[in-house]
Amino acid sequence: MLEELNPNQYTEDNIRSLDWQEHIRIRPGMYIGKLGDGSTPDDGIYILVKEVIDNCIDEFAMGAGKTIEVTIKDRLVTVRDYGRGIPLGKVVDVVSKMNTGGKYDSKAFKKSIGLNGVGTKAVNALSNYFRVESVRDNQQKAAEFSAGVLTLEEDLVETTKRRGTKVSFIADETIFKNYKYRNEYVEKMLRNYTYLNRGLTLYYNGDKFYSEFGLKDLLEDNITAEDMVYPVIHLEGDDIEIALTHSKSQYSEEYYSFVNGQNTTQGGTHLGAFREGVVRTLKEFYNKNFEASDIRKSIVAAIAVKVEEPVFESQTKTKLGSTDMGPKGPSVRTFVNDFIKTKLDNFLHKNPEIADQLLRKILQAERERKELSGIRKLAKERAKKASLHNKKLRDCRVHLTDVKNPRYLESTLFITEGDSASGSITKSRDVNTQAVFSLRGKPLNSYGMTKKIVYENEEFNLLQAALDIEEDYENLRYNNIVIATDADVDGMHIRLLLITFFLQFFPELIKEGHLYILQTPLFRVRNKKETIYCYSDEERINAIEKLKPKPEITRFKGLGEISPDEFKHFIGQDIRLDPVMLDKAMSIEKLLEFYMGKNTPDRQDFIINNLKVELDTAEELLGS
């Protein structure tokens, strides 16, 4: 009777054991987070590069090799270090056998970045080409793999090459669809390595990266001297380094945090302790019970700690979960707090001019907070009321704060113009990870305005509430904030106004790579057998050629014209995002002043000098 009710038998035949590489390829998210196409800095292809470089950094930390060379040509990544080299008899095992590595001996790799030996094996399994070479004692051993399967093992040969390890790989395009490496993201990763490893020289496609002053260099590269309230305070100790200043122009807090050389973009116990320690120390130094938000407002700071056997909240190591500095060490909170209390207090006593500048900044923040308190209260009441009745935000289930959910990095907020566009996205979105915020017409040009406008303007206030970034970025709810507007003049203008809003009040969202522009197709070219969506004139021409003689061509004028059934193709696995990036050479203030200020004649000259006209021929449009 039971067999009749349950025809799907559950027997020994249903049980199978996966090879190590099969498991990684079936569940890549467990090892490298999300996949992506390279448009966001936490996409898997950059994690692959990082995992290989991390091993080189560990060699440098052990005093072996001061130079690392990285090249990326098309999709081929090559990383060469001059460390000790993998022991020649274990070259194949180290990159292809789980639970095999040199980091289980805590004496050899006491405070390394990766401890479980999975990283390079994941790179191997997720690459359709992977080659490893090791040179030691004038001998070389090499092996090649495809999708984690050994395809070639070379015999031991004599060589005159310098010792070290060289890894080359091509990420599997069947797993990472339509991917490409963006130099801006790779360069930022490499710069962070140099800030945290003074004395290390990194070459990327021939360009040199080097840091003399560590975290001090990091801050000075990311905030101009004119925008600093006071010169960077740079403090160092055993297993800890901090740097901090305050910005004259930005409103919110901005932090760079690292553990054992890993950029912990989600912070963790060390960053929480740092924020607490700065507040406590400054309260005691000035002997005033300041609000924590007044002390931290506009702070730009960096912290790096070295923790023995660190515990991260995911394989991608974006948030530190360790509560202690090591098995026998103090708590992270106590260690960081004690360091700041001693070193920062001493620094301020020795530098009274900087102490005065910092005090004036805190008092200014206090005045501004009190001025805003009344309107903040009204805005919060309005936002609370609106959240009950207003359908501007159609939320998703998984957010960036849900770090234990494997999809937290996929959390996305689409900011759309009008009800028609938001309707199409809402009907076709993934309700687990994709939320929609609908604008009503064009937002306000916020250039030159104070933070007061964020509370007075209903849309800005509701957007701030949706992102949950009023106080700081700890609670940012979405990893990707995507501006989804029509590809016409009005749509471009709305993009510009939204980017201005973020640059003016929340520049860290752009600096940390959270803001994007959604690319949607301009044309649909189809015949009875096939449909091709085209994002440019070049793609349209190629599609017409492929589907000739006379395909049907549709020009999409707005997002609202695209049906939900079609839209799901553009915001799903094949989503195309253009990151909004800041040029390090251009200050935010000057950027906004030129593009959004009252210098209309200058902008007119700029447009005339840079105008490009592209004309479509009737023949191309008709497909003949």
ChimeraX attribute file (.defattr): number of C-alpha atoms within 10 A of each C-alpha:
attribute: neighborCount
match mode: 1-to-1
recipient: residues
	/A:1	5
	/A:2	6
	/A:3	8
	/A:4	7
	/A:5	7
	/A:6	9
	/A:7	8
	/A:8	8
	/A:9	9
	/A:10	9
	/A:11	7
	/A:12	7
	/A:13	7
	/A:14	7
	/A:15	8
	/A:16	7
	/A:17	7
	/A:18	10
	/A:19	11
	/A:20	15
	/A:21	22
	/A:22	16
	/A:23	14
	/A:24	23
	/A:25	19
	/A:26	12
	/A:27	12
	/A:28	19
	/A:29	16
	/A:30	16
	/A:31	20
	/A:32	25
	/A:33	22
	/A:34	21
	/A:35	21
	/A:36	24
	/A:37	23
	/A:38	22
	/A:39	19
	/A:40	23
	/A:41	21
	/A:42	22
	/A:43	21
	/A:44	27
	/A:45	27
	/A:46	21
	/A:47	21
	/A:48	24
	/A:49	23
	/A:50	22
	/A:51	20
	/A:52	23
	/A:53	23
	/A:54	19
	/A:55	21
	/A:56	28
	/A:57	28
	/A:58	23
	/A:59	22
	/A:60	21
	/A:61	19
	/A:62	16
	/A:63	11
	/A:64	18
	/A:65	21
	/A:66	19
	/A:67	17
	/A:68	22
	/A:69	20
	/A:70	22
	/A:71	16
	/A:72	18
	/A:73	9
	/A:74	9
	/A:75	15
	/A:76	13
	/A:77	19
	/A:78	23
	/A:79	21
	/A:80	22
	/A:81	27
	/A:82	21
	/A:83	27
	/A:84	21
	/A:85	24
	/A:86	22
	/A:87	13
	/A:88	17
	/A:89	10
	/A:90	15
	/A:91	19
	/A:92	19
	/A:93	13
	/A:94	19
	/A:95	25
	/A:96	23
	/A:97	17
	/A:98	16
	/A:99	13
	/A:100	16
	/A:101	17
	/A:102	15
	/A:103	21
	/A:104	15
	/A:105	10
	/A:106	13
	/A:107	8
	/A:108	13
	/A:109	19
	/A:110	19
	/A:111	24
	/A:112	25
	/A:113	23
	/A:114	23
	/A:115	19
	/A:116	14
	/A:117	19
	/A:118	21
	/A:119	23
	/A:120	21
	/A:121	25
	/A:122	27
	/A:123	32
	/A:124	31
	/A:125	26
	/A:126	31
	/A:127	26
	/A:128	19
	/A:129	21
	/A:130	27
	/A:131	22
	/A:132	23
	/A:133	21
	/A:134	27
	/A:135	27
	/A:136	20
	/A:137	14
	/A:138	12
	/A:139	16
	/A:140	22
	/A:141	25
	/A:142	21
	/A:143	18
	/A:144	21
	/A:145	22
	/A:146	19
	/A:147	21
	/A:148	26
	/A:149	16
	/A:150	15
	/A:151	13
	/A:152	12
	/A:153	15
	/A:154	11
	/A:155	10
	/A:156	13
	/A:157	11
	/A:158	13
	/A:159	14
	/A:160	10
	/A:161	13
	/A:162	17
	/A:163	22
	/A:164	22
	/A:165	25
	/A:166	23
	/A:167	21
	/A:168	22
	/A:169	26
	/A:170	22
	/A:171	25
	/A:172	21
	/A:173	14
	/A:174	10
	/A:175	18
	/A:176	20
	/A:177	15
	/A:178	12
	/A:179	19
	/A:180	14
	/A:181	20
	/A:182	14
	/A:183	12
	/A:184	12
	/A:185	18
	/A:186	17
	/A:187	15
	/A:188	11
	/A:189	17
	/A:190	20
	/A:191	20
	/A:192	21
	/A:193	25
	/A:194	24
	/A:195	23
	/A:196	24
	/A:197	21
	/A:198	15
	/A:199	16
	/A:200	20
	/A:201	18
	/A:202	22
	/A:203	18
	/A:204	18
	/A:205	13
	/A:206	10
	/A:207	11
	/A:208	12
	/A:209	17
	/A:210	20
	/A:211	21
	/A:212	13
	/A:213	15
	/A:214	22
	/A:215	30
	/A:216	23
	/A:217	18
	/A:218	20
	/A:219	22
	/A:220	14
	/A:221	13
	/A:222	13
	/A:223	17
	/A:224	15
	/A:225	14
	/A:226	12
	/A:227	16
	/A:228	18
	/A:229	19
	/A:230	20
	/A:231	15
	/A:232	21
	/A:233	16
	/A:234	21
	/A:235	18
	/A:236	15
	/A:237	10
	/A:238	8
	/A:239	16
	/A:240	18
	/A:241	22
	/A:242	25
	/A:243	22
	/A:244	22
	/A:245	24
	/A:246	27
	/A:247	23
	/A:248	14
	/A:249	15
	/A:250	22
	/A:251	23
	/A:252	21
	/A:253	20
	/A:254	24
	/A:255	20
	/A:256	22
	/A:257	24
	/A:258	27
	/A:259	29
	/A:260	23
	/A:261	23
	/A:262	25
	/A:263	19
	/A:264	21
	/A:265	16
	/A:266	21
	/A:267	21
	/A:268	21
	/A:269	17
	/A:270	31
	/A:271	27
	/A:272	14
	/A:273	18
	/A:274	23
	/A:275	17
	/A:276	17
	/A:277	21
	/A:278	20
	/A:279	21
	/A:280	18
	/A:281	19
	/A:282	24
	/A:283	16
	/A:284	13
	/A:285	16
	/A:286	13
	/A:287	9
	/A:288	9
	/A:289	11
	/A:290	17
	/A:291	14
	/A:292	16
	/A:293	17
	/A:294	19
	/A:295	24
	/A:296	24
	/A:297	23
	/A:298	23
	/A:299	22
	/A:300	23
	/A:301	25
	/A:302	22
	/A:303	22
	/A:304	26
	/A:305	25
	/A:306	21
	/A:307	25
	/A:308	22
	/A:309	22
	/A:310	24
	/A:311	18
	/A:312	17
	/A:313	16
	/A:314	18
	/A:315	17
	/A:316	22
	/A:317	22
	/A:318	21
	/A:319	25
	/A:320	24
	/A:321	16
	/A:322	19
	/A:323	17
	/A:324	21
	/A:325	22
	/A:326	18
	/A:327	11
	/A:328	8
	/A:329	11
	/A:330	13
	/A:331	17
	/A:332	22
	/A:333	19
	/A:334	15
	/A:335	19
	/A:336	28
	/A:337	20
	/A:338	15
	/A:339	20
	/A:340	25
	/A:341	18
	/A:342	11
	/A:343	15
	/A:344	21
	/A:345	19
	/A:346	12
	/A:347	16
	/A:348	17
	/A:349	12
	/A:350	11
	/A:351	11
	/A:352	11
	/A:353	12
	/A:354	19
	/A:355	19
	/A:356	14
	/A:357	13
	/A:358	19
	/A:359	15
	/A:360	13
	/A:361	23
	/A:362	23
	/A:363	14
	/A:364	14
	/A:365	20
	/A:366	18
	/A:367	13
	/A:368	15
	/A:369	17
	/A:370	11
	/A:371	12
	/A:372	14
	/A:373	13
	/A:374	10
	/A:375	15
	/A:376	18
	/A:377	12
	/A:378	13
	/A:379	19
	/A:380	15
	/A:381	12
	/A:382	15
	/A:383	22
	/A:384	14
	/A:385	11
	/A:386	14
	/A:387	15
	/A:388	8
	/A:389	9
	/A:390	12
	/A:391	12
	/A:392	21
	/A:393	19
	/A:394	17
	/A:395	19
	/A:396	18
	/A:397	13
	/A:398	23
	/A:399	25
	/A:400	22
	/A:401	17
	/A:402	14
	/A:403	16
	/A:404	10
	/A:405	12
	/A:406	14
	/A:407	18
	/A:408	22
	/A:409	21
	/A:410	22
	/A:411	23
	/A:412	25
	/A:413	27
	/A:414	27
	/A:415	25
	/A:416	27
	/A:417	25
	/A:418	17
	/A:419	16
	/A:420	16
	/A:421	23
	/A:422	25
	/A:423	18
	/A:424	20
	/A:425	27
	/A:426	22
	/A:427	14
	/A:428	20
	/A:429	22
	/A:430	17
	/A:431	15
	/A:432	16
	/A:433	21
	/A:434	25
	/A:435	25
	/A:436	26
	/A:437	24
	/A:438	22
	/A:439	19
	/A:440	11
	/A:441	12
	/A:442	15
	/A:443	18
	/A:444	15
	/A:445	16
	/A:446	22
	/A:447	18
	/A:448	13
	/A:449	12
	/A:450	12
	/A:451	15
	/A:452	16
	/A:453	14
	/A:454	21
	/A:455	21
	/A:456	14
	/A:457	13
	/A:458	15
	/A:459	19
	/A:460	19
	/A:461	21
	/A:462	24
	/A:463	19
	/A:464	17
	/A:465	17
	/A:466	23
	/A:467	17
	/A:468	16
	/A:469	17
	/A:470	16
	/A:471	13
	/A:472	16
	/A:473	18
	/A:474	16
	/A:475	15
	/A:476	19
	/A:477	22
	/A:478	26
	/A:479	24
	/A:480	22
	/A:481	24
	/A:482	24
	/A:483	26
	/A:484	27
	/A:485	26
	/A:486	24
	/A:487	19
	/A:488	10
	/A:489	9
	/A:490	14
	/A:491	19
	/A:492	13
	/A:493	16
	/A:494	23
	/A:495	23
	/A:496	16
	/A:497	19
	/A:498	20
	/A:499	22
	/A:500	23
	/A:501	20
	/A:502	15
	/A:503	22
	/A:504	21
	/A:505	19
	/A:506	22
	/A:507	20
	/A:508	20
	/A:509	20
	/A:510	18
	/A:511	17
	/A:512	15
	/A:513	20
	/A:514	19
	/A:515	25
	/A:516	22
	/A:517	19
	/A:518	22
	/A:519	19
	/A:520	25
	/A:521	23
	/A:522	20
	/A:523	20
	/A:524	19
	/A:525	24
	/A:526	20
	/A:527	15
	/A:528	8
	/A:529	6
	/A:530	10
	/A:531	15
	/A:532	19
	/A:533	20
	/A:534	19
	/A:535	15
	/A:536	12
	/A:537	15
	/A:538	10
	/A:539	17
	/A:540	23
	/A:541	15
	/A:542	14
	/A:543	22
	/A:544	25
	/A:545	15
	/A:546	14
	/A:547	19
	/A:548	14
	/A:549	10
	/A:550	14
	/A:551	21
	/A:552	16
	/A:553	20
	/A:554	13
	/A:555	13
	/A:556	16
	/A:557	14
	/A:558	17
	/A:559	26
	/A:560	20
	/A:561	13
	/A:562	18
	/A:563	15
	/A:564	18
	/A:565	11
	/A:566	12
	/A:567	22
	/A:568	20
	/A:569	15
	/A:570	19
	/A:571	20
	/A:572	13
	/A:573	13
	/A:574	13
	/A:575	15
	/A:576	21
	/A:577	22
	/A:578	15
	/A:579	20
	/A:580	16
	/A:581	15
	/A:582	16
	/A:583	10
	/A:584	12
	/A:585	9
	/A:586	10
	/A:587	16
	/A:588	19
	/A:589	15
	/A:590	11
	/A:591	15
	/A:592	17
	/A:593	14
	/A:594	13
	/A:595	15
	/A:596	18
	/A:597	14
	/A:598	10
	/A:599	11
	/A:600	12
	/A:601	9
	/A:602	11
	/A:603	15
	/A:604	11
	/A:605	11
	/A:606	11
	/A:607	11
	/A:608	9
	/A:609	9
	/A:610	9
	/A:611	8
	/A:612	8
	/A:613	5
	/A:614	6
	/A:615	6
	/A:616	8
	/A:617	9
	/A:618	9
	/A:619	8
	/A:620	13
	/A:621	16
	/A:622	12
	/A:623	20
	/A:624	12
